[in-house]
Amino acid sequence: MTYCVAISVNDGLVFCSDSRTNAGPDMISTYSKMHVYNPAADRMFVILTAGNLATTQAIISRIEHELEEPDTTNLLSCKKMVEAARYVSKISGEEQASAKSSAAGSNVDTSCTLIFGGQIKGFAPAIYMIYPAGNFITDSDENPFLQVGESKYGKPILDRILTRETSLGDAARCSIVSMDSTIKSNATVGPPIELLVYESDTFEGNHYMRLDEDDEYLRDIRQAWNEALKLSFAELPQLDWEERSEEIPPLQAISNENNT
């Protein structure tokens, strides 16, 4: 399995992905699920992949091949981000249909889901989730993020923290905490963690990090978040019966009631 998240705030975009595939007791493989493209000075794109590895590799390979073909529709010829998303979804749908046909009669799931994002000059940055069927959605002001893969474990922190006004730094930290929460709860998601921060109108990946299991920054984030959670939990309001029990021990309270 995998977990990928993309965040869209006023100042730019954040992309975060794990690198584990085919996790099991006897096999743990590592593949990058983040693909970055700067085909021209006026555009920058990122694709995050989740699902069948062979299918996602076929999709990425075709996109890269068509970038070298000047007479075909590709990421260079698209004028708007929605056109680029439509192009990627078309490639994804065609390659998934081919993979499904090749695997007919087997129990292999050849489907995949993508997150596609970036910016073309003259338009705002955008992120899209491309479903196996080839349709796609974008994020919203209420939920300025998209997730694919094992999304449930890392979603609460995104729901509580993120708005359009969130800074890129806070959004990046939020994505790392979201990823680490997922890794802690699901063995099929694992490091290295890849993080890319894109500042609006720069048309390049401004800040890239690869966090291995023993990375010092990742350890610091884990420790700080773990300690903060424990401190916050300890300060939660007590239940009514807890407050009463502090005044009179439960057994003593029952004894007093029986004697009256």
Buried (B, 14 or more C-beta within 10 A) or exposed (E): BBBBBBBBBBBBBBBBBBBBBEBEEEEEEEBBBBBBBEBEEEBBBBBBBBBBBBBBBBBBEBBBEBBEEEEEBBBBBBEEBBBBBBBBBEBBBBBBEEBBEEBEEEEBEBBBBBBBBBBBEEEEBBBBBBBBEBEBEBBEEEBBBBBBBBBEBBBEBBEEBBEEEBEBEBBBBBBBBBBBBBBEEBEBBBBBBBBBBBBBEEBEBBBEBBBEEEBEEBEEBBEEBEEEEEEEEEEEEEEEEEEEBEEEEEEEEEEEEEEE
